[in-house]
Amino acid sequence: MKKLILFFSIIGLSQLAWSQDFYNEFLEHCKTNDTVSQLKVLKQWKTSNPNDPELYTSFFNYYFLKSKQEVIALTNDKPNGDGLALKDSLNQTAGYLGGQIIYNAKDIQNAMEAIDKGIALFPDRLDMRFGKVYALGQTKNWAAFTSEIIKTVKHSSQNDNRWTWTNDENREDGKSLLLSSIQTYQVQLYNTGDDKLLNNMRTIAEEILNYYPNHVESLSNVALTYMVTGAYDKGLESLFKAEKINSKDAIVLSNIAHCYKLKGDAKKSIVYYEKVIALGDTQYKNYAEQQIAELKQ
């Protein structure tokens, strides 16, 4: 139940008084996982008020939640949560038996069609765009995930970040909300551990920099994609741009120091770790001191 309520808070179900009855009824059926009744309410809602933007997010929720299935599967990788390790005759782990989430392709397609209609009709509804990105990330459709983020960044330049949210609530923090959320998606890509997705990260970061050239986090992201692949000079080039924008950013300075360390230039690495220490932040100071001690060994 907790996860269901959280998901609805992300995608944004209607709280408007004139659609409250449909919303409440739909939500009650979601709590009992009664998909037949959910669809019945949605069809009635569509007939009564087809121009309600919350109707599209609700259709999206319906299909996305319906698509999600947990199955028992045999895998080579240890599953998240509970799982059973299978041993061979030498008592070596041969695989794992555990729960795995899969998504029904037809339901996912219907969910995407519903939210795409909503976005087309209400292009400034950021919750719709982020709801779609969320689902694409859950289904590991990284190409579409990246594409949708880029579309959102481009639209931000057209609407000057005058975004709305659930119930068409105006977001005064439109720009910061956009950029901070995309940074979370960048972390999601990085945490996959798939080096091929570094290109997706770089593409997103460079698109952001086309419109927001002083966005330090994106400059750092570009640098990270180069550092991981050993292109240290390209990484430093981006980090120096970030340092010029904010010379007291501990993350940027630490990344420069680390990049020099990876490059094998201990002297310059120490110079930047000393800059980190001078900022006085305890967490970064302790780390920098530890790194300097290692470099001087």
N, C-alpha and C positions, 0 to 999 in steps of 0.2 A: 504493500500500500504506500509506503514511504516513497519508493522509487517512482510510482505512478504520479503522485502529487508533484514530485520534483519535476518530472518531465513536462507536465502541464504548465508549471510555472515558467519553464524555459520557452515553450512554444507560444504560450499565451492564449488561453481560452477566454471567451467573452465574459465580461462582468457588467455589460450594459443592461439597464433595467428592462428594456423592451425585448431583450432576448434571454433574460434570466431564466425563464421557465424551461426553454430549450436547453440552455446550458446546464442547469441543475439536473434535469432529467438525463441528459447525455452523460454527465459525470457520474451519476448514480449507477448507470448501466456499465460504465467503465470500471467502477469499483468491484462490480460482481462479474466482470469479464463477459457480459451478455452482449455479444457482438450483433446478434439479431436485433435486439431492441435498440442498440446504438444506431444502427443503420436506419431503422424505422424513424427515429427521432430526427436524424440528419435529413432524411427525405422530406419530412414534414416541415422542418426548418427551412429547407431550400425553397419549398413551395410558398411558405409564408413570407420569407425575407431573403430572396436570392442575392441581394446586394450587401449583405452583412459580411464584413471582412472576417469576423470571427468564425463564420461558417466554414471558410476555406481552411483555417487553422484546425478546426474541429474535424473536418474530413481528413486532413493530413494526419492528425493524431489517431483517428480511427484506423486508417489503413496501416500506418506505421506500427502501432501497437499490435494490430492483428497479424502483421507480417512476422513478428518476433516469436521464435520457437526455440525451446531448449531440447537438445537431444543428447543421448549418450553416444560418445564416439571414442574410437581408438586413435591416439595421436602419438607422434614422436616427442612432442614438447609437453612439458608439465602443464596441466591446465590451471587456470585461475580458480581458486577455491578448492573444494574437496575433489580428490581424485585418487585412483588406485594405480599404484606402480606395478607393472607386470614384469616378472623376473624370468630369465631364461635358465637353462640347465646349469649354467655357471654362476647363478645368482646375480647376474648383471641385469640392470634395468633395460628391458626390451621395448617398452612403450608405456603409455598411460591410458587409463580408461577413466573418462570423466565427462562432466557436462560441457556442452558447447552450444553457443547461440548461433542459430542460422536464421536467415530472413527469406521469406517467400518472395520470389522475384515479381510475381504479378501484383501482389499487394504493395510492394515497394514502388512499382511503376505507377500504380494508382495514387499512392501518396505523393509522388513527385508531380504527377499531373495536377493534383488538387492544389498543391502549394504554388506551382508555376502559374496557375490561373489567378491565384491570390496576388502573387507578386506582379503579374501583368496589370491587374486592376488597381493595385495599391502599391506602386513601386517604392514608396517611401517608408513602408512598414519594415523596419529593420528586424523585428522579431520573426517575420516570415522568412527573410533571407537567412538569418542565423539558425532558424529551425531546420531549414533545408540543409545547411552546412552540417549541423549536428547529426542529422540522419545519414548523410553521405559519409561522415567520419565513422559512425557506428557500423556501417556496412562496408567500410574500407574501400570505398570508391574514390580513391585519392585523386584521380584525374578530374572527375566532376567536382569534388571537394575544392580543389584548387581553382577550377574555372569559376565556381560560384563566388568564391572570395574575391577573385579579380573583378567579376562583374559588379560586386558590391562596392569595391574601391572606386571603380570608374563612375558608378552612379553617385558616389559621395561628392564628386566634383561637379556633378550636374545639379544636385539639390543643395549644395553648400552645407552638407551635413545636417540639414533640417529633417531629421528622422522622427518617425513616430513609432509607437510601441502598441501593446495591447490596448484595445478600446480607443485607438487613434490618439493616445496620449503623446503630446509633444515632448521630445527629449532635449532638454537644454544642454545636456552633456554629449550631444551627438558625435562630435569628433573624437572625444576621449573614449567614449563607449565603443565606437567603431574600432579604433586602433588597439585598445587594450584587449578587446575580444579576439581580434585577428592575431595578436601576439600569443594568446592562449592556443589558437589553432596551430600556430607555428611550432609551439612546444609539443603539441600533439603529433605533428609530423615527425619532429626530431625524436620523440620518444619511441617511435616504431623501431628505431635502430636500423632502418633500411636506408642505406646510403644512396639508393636510386632516388629517394624522395628529397634529397638535398636540392635537387634541381627544382622541385616544386616549391621548396622554401625560398630559394633564390628568386624564382619567378614572382612569387607573392611580394617579397621584400622590394624587389626592383620596381614593381608596379606601384607600390605605396610611395616609393621615393620619387616616382614621376610626378606625383601630386603633392607630396609632403617631403621635400628634399632634406628637411632638418629632423626627420624622425630617426632619432638615435638608435632605437631598438631595431629598426629595419637595417640600418647600416651595420649594426652588430650581427644581425642574422646573416647578411651577405658575407661578412667576414667569417662567420662560423662555418658556412658551407664550403669555403675555400680551405680553412684550417683543417677540417676533418679529412680533406683529400690531399693534404700536404702542399697546397698552393699558398705558402705562407706570405709571400710578397703581396699577392692579391688581397689576402686577408688583412694585412697591415694597411694597405691602401685605403680600404673601407674604414678601418678603425681610426686612422688618422683624421679622416673626415669627421667621424663622430667626436673625436677628442677636440677638434677645432670648435665644434658646436657647444660642447660641454666638457671643459677640461677638468671638472671635478666629479665626473661620473666614475664611481669606483669600479663598476662592472666593465666599462670601456677600458680603463687603465689596467685592470687585472687581465683582461683579454689580450691587450697589447703585450704585457709582460709575459703571459703564457705563450703567445705566438712567438716571441723572441726566444723563449726557452725551447720550444719545439724546433725552432730554426737552428738552435745550437749557439745562439749569441747570449751567453750568460751575463756579460757586462751590461748590455742594454736591457736585458730582462730585469736585472737588479735595479737599474735606474727607475723603471716604471713601478716595480713593487715598492720602492721607497716613496714614490708619489702616492701610492695607495695608503701607505702608513701615515703619511703627512695629513691625510684627510681626517684621521682620527676615529673612523668607524671601527668599533671593537672587533666585529666579526671579520671584516676584510683585513684589518690590521694584523690580527693573529695569523690569518692565512698567509698574508704577504711575508710576515716575519719567518714563518715556517719555510716558505719557498726560498727565501734569501739564504737561509741556513743550509738548505740542500744544495743550492747553486754554488755556495762557497766551499763545499766539501771537496 
